[in-house]
Amino acid sequence: MSHRLKLHSMPTEAINPSTLALDTMSSSEIVELMLTEDRQMLVAVQKEGPRIASGVDLVVAALRKGGRILFVGAGTSGRLGVLESTEMPPTFGTDPKLVQAIMAGGRSGILMPKDGVEDHYEEGARAMARVRPTRKDIVIGVSASGMTQFVRGALTCSRKASARIIFVTCDPATDLQNFVDLTIAPKVGPEVIAGSTRLKAGTATKLVLNMLTTASMVRIGKTYGNLMVDVHPGSEKRQERACHILNIVTSLDAAAADKLLRRARWNVKAAIVMQKTSLPYTKALTRLRQANDSLRIALGEDVEPRLQALLDGRQTK
């Protein structure tokens, strides 16, 4: 009973005064009301901007010393962590082990919700222990309510391993604030449907996680300007994107870009260095390593003029 009373005191469980007659509204009224609520949610996320930036710095520090990003969550929060982890390899060419997600209920819990799995503190600790966190890693716990026992167990295991911890929640008053390194807690207010955290809380969490991962990947050299130069060309669409990026940066036509990318084993960065410096593949890789994987540093050249010329419709050489 005490657990239920505590749950009902959570911001995510509160009754929204703007949606009391939700089931009497027309489709257009419901849509407009949800858009209004989401605009308020965006303001709440914006207020957390400085803390999100601090989180990015923590993630970058972990990655630069060889650590991993480990997400942990249950339900919607867990699935959002899974989404972030699965998007990193194709977008930024990362090793699948670099960004991992621990989901209450395991892989099957992603598609088929399992009753009660989020309530198991011990299972959360065991699930985290299986990935063997270290002091190099950054763990990102995600719990809209701030009280998910599975997540708390996982974070306790992480703390024992001396990993740094970021906690993303929609309860600014969470009692975990003194236990973790950083709390990011957008105050999104009551949901359109009381307790349905797949709505504003879920969207706010997705925005926060997007910024933590994307900004961190940019900071460690995974883009050149705003070009996805570490894209993994595992599909025709991504191969076409790789050729397009090579065309933008080097002005090679499609046929020449495709030929060079094959010589560079579809490593876009290496292909650009090869074309710009006339270095062979292995030496291009060495140059990138010496530049800490930053294409801007490896080339000593800014990409902004080319991108601006492209936007202006001017020809570049």
C-alpha positions, 0 to 999 in steps of 0.5 A: 500500500505504501508503494501505491501511495508513493506512486500516486504522489509522483508528478507523472501520475498526477491528474491534468486539469486541462484534460478532465473531459478528454473522452468528450473531445473531438479528434481535432480538439484532442490533437490541438490539446496534445500539441499544446501540452507538448509545447509546454514539454519543450519548454521544460526540456529547454530549462534542463539545457545546462544540465544536458550539456554537463551530461554530454561532457560526462559522456565525452570524458568516458568515451575518450578514456575508452569507456562505454555508454550503458543505458538502463530502463524499463518499459517506455524508458527502457525502449528509448535506451534500446533505440539510442543504442541501436541507432549508433552503429549505422549513424556513427559507425560505432562498435555495437559494444560501445553503446549498450542498453539494458532492458527490464525483461531482456530482449523479449521485453522490447516488443512484449511487455512483461508484468512486474519485471520493472519491480525487481531491484535484484534483477536490475543489479544482476542485469548490470553486473552481466555487462561488467561496468567499470570506472571508465563507463558512463551509465545512463539510468532512465526512469520517468517516475524516478522510482523504477526498482529495476533501474535502481538496482542497476545503478547501485551495481554501477556505483559499486563499480565506480562508473559515472552515472547520469539519471534521466527522469521527469521527477525533479524531486527524485531521491536519487539526486544525491546518489548519481553524478548528474540528474536531468529532470525536465518538469513536464507536468501531468500527462494528457492521460494520467500516468501514461509516460509514453506521452510527454515524459517519453518525448522529453526523455527521447529529446534528452537522450538524443542530445546526450548521444548526438552531441557526444558523437559530434564532440569525438569527431563523428561528423565533419561540420554536420556531415555524417562522415562515419556512416556505416554503409550497410544499405543502398541508402547509406551507400548513396549517402556516403557517395553524396558526402564524398561528392560534397567534400571532394567534388568527385562524381558518383562513379569516382566516389563509388570507386574510391569508397570501395578502395577505402573499404567504405570508410568515408573518412579514409576516402576523403583523406585519400582524395585530399592528400593522395595518401594510400588507405593505410596511411590515411587511417594512420593520419586519422588516428593521429588526429584523434579521428577528427577529419577537420584536424586530419585535413587542416581544412574547414568544410563550412565554405563548401557546405555554404556554397552548396546551399547557395547553389554555387559550384565548388572544386 
